[in-house]
Each structure stands twice: as structure tokens, then as C-alpha cells.
């Protein structure tokens, strides 16, 4: 498996992977309603965000994206047929290391507030701490996790 920094030419691939997941599925239309479009992702990647792509035999299978200004991991998405091969863990490590290298001491992310969700357990396994449920805004009801630089 190869992990590399995403380029602007990867944006369509990121959307393809994002819209093929099963857990936390959202269509392109639903994602666009949140203000996430190829154009906004391009702008993000040229400013305060970075994304990484996991590949097997040069084929993209997963990606992560982080925002240094917001001090957050925006998401990790893996093609369902290629889950449980270490891509999520490797991408999380890249995102965490990059955020902490930006002189950030505490980072955060949001996920569904259901301990039965695989993502919820995945973040716990990787040392993230749940700190509470978002109580307002478009992410209301999501669980906030934090991790502090060691």
C-alpha cells in the first residue's frame, strides 16, 4: 500500500470514494448541500487543508483530509471492498502527524454518536477521546473526539 499527498487532479477520485462508502453514506448532492463541491475542495487543498490518498497497485482505495486552521480531521473514507487492510489507520497517522507538525497541540473530529458504528470504535482504538455531543448547527448530534499531541 502506498500513501501519498493528494493533488488537485485527485478531486474527482476523492468524490468517487466518498460516495461509495456504506457507513455514513452521502450522495454528491447531499455533500454539495454542505458546501462541499469539487471547487471548494480545490480551494481547501490550496489553502489550509491537506489530503492523502491510499493506493494499492496504483489504484486509489481511500483518502483522508485535514484542516489546519480548524485543527480537525474532516474525514477518512475507504472503499467498502477494501476495508480492514490498514488504509484507514495509515491515513489517520498521516493526518495526525501533519496537524501536529503545524504546532497544534489538540486536534478533533466528529463522527456519529453511536458506539456501534465502526468509525466510533476505530477512533477509540487509535487513542481518540470522546468529549461530548455537538448540541447545535448542521453537525448537531455528532460525537466530538479529541486527541492531544504526545
C-alpha positions as CSV (number, residue, x, y, z in Angstrom):
1,X,0.0,0.0,0.0
2,X,1.2,3.5,-0.9
3,X,0.1,6.7,0.9
4,X,0.7,9.9,-1.0
5,X,-0.4,13.5,-0.7
6,X,-3.5,14.2,-2.8
7,X,-3.2,16.6,-5.8
8,X,-5.9,18.7,-7.4
9,X,-6.1,16.1,-10.1
10,X,-7.4,13.6,-7.4
11,X,-10.5,15.6,-6.5
12,X,-12.9,13.5,-8.7
13,X,-11.4,10.3,-7.2
14,X,-12.0,11.7,-3.7
15,X,-15.7,12.3,-4.5
16,X,-15.9,8.8,-6.1
17,X,-14.6,7.2,-2.9
18,X,-16.7,9.4,-0.6
19,X,-19.9,8.5,-2.4
20,X,-19.2,4.7,-2.4
21,X,-18.9,4.2,1.3
22,X,-21.7,2.4,3.1
23,X,-21.5,3.7,6.7
24,X,-22.0,7.5,6.7
25,X,-23.1,7.4,3.0
26,X,-23.9,10.8,1.4
27,X,-24.6,11.4,-2.3
28,X,-22.8,14.2,-4.2
29,X,-26.0,16.3,-3.9
30,X,-26.1,15.8,-0.1
31,X,-22.4,16.7,0.1
32,X,-22.9,19.8,-2.0
33,X,-25.7,20.9,0.3
34,X,-23.0,21.1,3.0
35,X,-20.9,23.3,0.7
36,X,-18.5,20.6,-0.3
37,X,-18.0,20.7,-4.1
38,X,-15.0,20.0,-6.3
39,X,-14.4,23.7,-6.4
40,X,-14.5,24.2,-2.7
41,X,-12.2,21.1,-2.2
42,X,-9.8,22.6,-4.7
43,X,-9.7,25.8,-2.7
44,X,-9.3,23.9,0.6
45,X,-6.3,22.0,-0.8
46,X,-4.6,25.2,-1.9
47,X,-5.0,26.9,1.4
48,X,-5.3,25.3,4.9
49,X,-6.2,21.7,4.1
50,X,-4.2,18.6,3.1
51,X,-5.5,15.3,1.8
52,X,-3.8,11.9,1.4
53,X,-4.7,9.0,-0.9
54,X,-4.1,5.4,-0.1
55,X,-3.4,3.2,-3.2
56,X,-3.0,-0.5,-3.9
57,X,-1.2,-1.2,-7.1
58,X,-1.6,2.5,-8.1
59,X,-5.4,2.3,-7.6
60,X,-6.9,4.8,-5.1
61,X,-8.8,2.9,-2.4
62,X,-9.1,5.5,0.4
63,X,-8.4,9.1,1.4
64,X,-8.2,11.4,4.4
65,X,-8.5,15.1,4.6
66,X,-7.5,17.5,7.4
67,X,-7.8,21.2,8.1
68,X,-5.0,23.0,9.9
69,X,-7.0,26.2,10.6
70,X,-9.8,24.3,12.2
71,X,-7.4,21.8,13.8
72,X,-9.6,18.9,12.6
73,X,-9.6,15.7,10.6
74,X,-12.5,16.3,8.2
75,X,-12.8,12.6,7.2
76,X,-11.4,9.3,6.3
77,X,-13.1,7.2,3.7
78,X,-12.2,3.7,2.4
79,X,-13.8,1.7,-0.4
80,X,-16.0,-0.9,1.3
81,X,-14.5,-3.8,-0.6
82,X,-11.0,-2.8,0.6
83,X,-11.7,-2.1,4.3
84,X,-9.7,-3.7,7.1
85,X,-6.4,-3.6,5.2
86,X,-4.8,-0.8,7.2
87,X,-5.6,2.1,4.9
88,X,-7.7,4.0,7.4
89,X,-5.0,3.6,10.1
90,X,-2.2,4.7,7.8
91,X,-4.3,7.7,6.5
92,X,-5.1,8.7,10.1
93,X,-1.5,8.6,11.0
94,X,-0.6,10.9,8.1
95,X,-3.3,13.4,9.0
96,X,-2.4,13.4,12.7
97,X,1.3,13.8,12.1
98,X,0.6,16.7,9.7
99,X,-1.7,18.5,12.0
100,X,0.7,18.1,15.0
101,X,3.6,19.4,12.8
102,X,1.6,22.6,12.3
103,X,2.3,23.4,16.0
104,X,-1.2,22.2,17.0
105,X,-1.4,20.5,20.4
106,X,-5.0,19.2,20.3
107,X,-7.0,18.1,17.3
108,X,-10.6,17.0,16.9
109,X,-13.0,15.2,14.7
110,X,-16.7,14.4,14.5
111,X,-18.5,11.1,14.0
112,X,-21.9,9.6,14.5
113,X,-22.9,9.4,18.2
114,X,-23.4,5.6,18.2
115,X,-20.8,3.3,19.8
116,X,-21.9,0.6,17.4
117,X,-20.6,2.5,14.4
118,X,-17.3,1.1,13.2
119,X,-15.8,4.6,13.0
120,X,-16.6,5.3,16.6
121,X,-14.7,2.2,17.7
122,X,-11.9,2.9,15.2
123,X,-11.2,6.3,16.8
124,X,-11.3,4.8,20.3
125,X,-8.8,2.1,19.2
126,X,-6.5,4.8,17.8
127,X,-6.4,6.7,21.1
128,X,-9.0,9.4,20.5
129,X,-11.2,10.5,23.4
130,X,-15.0,11.2,23.0
131,X,-15.7,14.5,24.8
132,X,-19.3,15.2,24.1
133,X,-22.1,15.6,21.6
134,X,-22.5,18.6,19.3
135,X,-25.6,20.5,20.5
136,X,-26.3,22.9,17.6
137,X,-25.6,23.6,14.0
138,X,-25.6,21.3,11.0
139,X,-23.5,18.7,12.9
140,X,-25.9,18.6,15.8
141,X,-25.9,15.1,17.4
142,X,-22.5,14.1,16.3
143,X,-19.9,12.9,18.8
144,X,-16.7,15.1,19.1
145,X,-13.5,13.2,19.7
146,X,-10.1,14.9,20.6
147,X,-6.5,13.8,20.6
148,X,-3.6,15.6,22.2
149,X,0.0,15.6,20.9
150,X,2.2,13.4,22.9
